[in-house]
Amino acid sequence: MPEDDKQKSILGRASGVGIEFAAAVAGFSLVGIWVDRHYGSGPWGLLIGLALGLIGGTYNLVRESLLASKEAARSDHGVEAGGETSDRGDTV
């Protein structure tokens, strides 16, 4: 059963990262649309909002991927994954 819990944890984390990516892109795009309508700036607000959303979502995706990679390497080397970690995922 612990293997099933680990699999659910990995699936939950991956789906969470995907949802965060989509939310970042959609949120910044909506802000860009609002800026375009409020200031009459044409497609520039949307394009800038889309770019910011893609950059922010990609940053979060890479950050979470690196953290998951470090945790997988740590568990492969026999170190307990339940140990204390800092905000960056490093073992304290």
MODELLER restraints for C-alpha pairs under 7 A, 6 or more apart:
rsr = mdl.restraints
at = mdl.atoms
rsr.add(forms.Gaussian(group=physical.xy_distance, feature=features.Distance(at['CA:17:A'], at['CA:61:A']), mean=6.29, stdev=0.5))
rsr.add(forms.Gaussian(group=physical.xy_distance, feature=features.Distance(at['CA:20:A'], at['CA:57:A']), mean=6.93, stdev=0.5))
rsr.add(forms.Gaussian(group=physical.xy_distance, feature=features.Distance(at['CA:21:A'], at['CA:57:A']), mean=4.38, stdev=0.5))
rsr.add(forms.Gaussian(group=physical.xy_distance, feature=features.Distance(at['CA:24:A'], at['CA:53:A']), mean=4.94, stdev=0.5))
rsr.add(forms.Gaussian(group=physical.xy_distance, feature=features.Distance(at['CA:24:A'], at['CA:56:A']), mean=6.70, stdev=0.5))
rsr.add(forms.Gaussian(group=physical.xy_distance, feature=features.Distance(at['CA:24:A'], at['CA:57:A']), mean=5.61, stdev=0.5))
rsr.add(forms.Gaussian(group=physical.xy_distance, feature=features.Distance(at['CA:25:A'], at['CA:50:A']), mean=5.96, stdev=0.5))
rsr.add(forms.Gaussian(group=physical.xy_distance, feature=features.Distance(at['CA:25:A'], at['CA:53:A']), mean=3.98, stdev=0.5))
rsr.add(forms.Gaussian(group=physical.xy_distance, feature=features.Distance(at['CA:25:A'], at['CA:54:A']), mean=5.61, stdev=0.5))
rsr.add(forms.Gaussian(group=physical.xy_distance, feature=features.Distance(at['CA:25:A'], at['CA:57:A']), mean=6.75, stdev=0.5))
rsr.add(forms.Gaussian(group=physical.xy_distance, feature=features.Distance(at['CA:28:A'], at['CA:49:A']), mean=4.60, stdev=0.5))
rsr.add(forms.Gaussian(group=physical.xy_distance, feature=features.Distance(at['CA:28:A'], at['CA:50:A']), mean=6.01, stdev=0.5))
rsr.add(forms.Gaussian(group=physical.xy_distance, feature=features.Distance(at['CA:28:A'], at['CA:52:A']), mean=6.63, stdev=0.5))
rsr.add(forms.Gaussian(group=physical.xy_distance, feature=features.Distance(at['CA:28:A'], at['CA:53:A']), mean=5.17, stdev=0.5))
rsr.add(forms.Gaussian(group=physical.xy_distance, feature=features.Distance(at['CA:29:A'], at['CA:46:A']), mean=5.47, stdev=0.5))
rsr.add(forms.Gaussian(group=physical.xy_distance, feature=features.Distance(at['CA:29:A'], at['CA:49:A']), mean=4.71, stdev=0.5))
rsr.add(forms.Gaussian(group=physical.xy_distance, feature=features.Distance(at['CA:29:A'], at['CA:50:A']), mean=4.89, stdev=0.5))
rsr.add(forms.Gaussian(group=physical.xy_distance, feature=features.Distance(at['CA:29:A'], at['CA:53:A']), mean=7.00, stdev=0.5))
rsr.add(forms.Gaussian(group=physical.xy_distance, feature=features.Distance(at['CA:31:A'], at['CA:49:A']), mean=6.53, stdev=0.5))
rsr.add(forms.Gaussian(group=physical.xy_distance, feature=features.Distance(at['CA:32:A'], at['CA:45:A']), mean=4.13, stdev=0.5))
rsr.add(forms.Gaussian(group=physical.xy_distance, feature=features.Distance(at['CA:32:A'], at['CA:46:A']), mean=4.01, stdev=0.5))
rsr.add(forms.Gaussian(group=physical.xy_distance, feature=features.Distance(at['CA:32:A'], at['CA:48:A']), mean=6.74, stdev=0.5))
rsr.add(forms.Gaussian(group=physical.xy_distance, feature=features.Distance(at['CA:32:A'], at['CA:49:A']), mean=4.67, stdev=0.5))
rsr.add(forms.Gaussian(group=physical.xy_distance, feature=features.Distance(at['CA:33:A'], at['CA:45:A']), mean=6.14, stdev=0.5))
rsr.add(forms.Gaussian(group=physical.xy_distance, feature=features.Distance(at['CA:33:A'], at['CA:46:A']), mean=5.13, stdev=0.5))
rsr.add(forms.Gaussian(group=physical.xy_distance, feature=features.Distance(at['CA:35:A'], at['CA:45:A']), mean=5.61, stdev=0.5))
rsr.add(forms.Gaussian(group=physical.xy_distance, feature=features.Distance(at['CA:36:A'], at['CA:42:A']), mean=5.58, stdev=0.5))
rsr.add(forms.Gaussian(group=physical.xy_distance, feature=features.Distance(at['CA:36:A'], at['CA:43:A']), mean=6.58, stdev=0.5))
rsr.add(forms.Gaussian(group=physical.xy_distance, feature=features.Distance(at['CA:36:A'], at['CA:45:A']), mean=5.23, stdev=0.5))
rsr.add(forms.Gaussian(group=physical.xy_distance, feature=features.Distance(at['CA:36:A'], at['CA:46:A']), mean=6.91, stdev=0.5))
rsr.add(forms.Gaussian(group=physical.xy_distance, feature=features.Distance(at['CA:67:A'], at['CA:89:A']), mean=6.01, stdev=0.5))
rsr.add(forms.Gaussian(group=physical.xy_distance, feature=features.Distance(at['CA:71:A'], at['CA:81:A']), mean=6.61, stdev=0.5))
rsr.add(forms.Gaussian(group=physical.xy_distance, feature=features.Distance(at['CA:74:A'], at['CA:81:A']), mean=6.93, stdev=0.5))
rsr.add(forms.Gaussian(group=physical.xy_distance, feature=features.Distance(at['CA:75:A'], at['CA:81:A']), mean=6.03, stdev=0.5))
rsr.add(forms.Gaussian(group=physical.xy_distance, feature=features.Distance(at['CA:84:A'], at['CA:91:A']), mean=6.20, stdev=0.5))
rsr.add(forms.Gaussian(group=physical.xy_distance, feature=features.Distance(at['CA:84:A'], at['CA:92:A']), mean=6.01, stdev=0.5))
rsr.add(forms.Gaussian(group=physical.xy_distance, feature=features.Distance(at['CA:85:A'], at['CA:91:A']), mean=4.56, stdev=0.5))
rsr.add(forms.Gaussian(group=physical.xy_distance, feature=features.Distance(at['CA:85:A'], at['CA:92:A']), mean=5.36, stdev=0.5))
rsr.add(forms.Gaussian(group=physical.xy_distance, feature=features.Distance(at['CA:86:A'], at['CA:92:A']), mean=6.16, stdev=0.5))
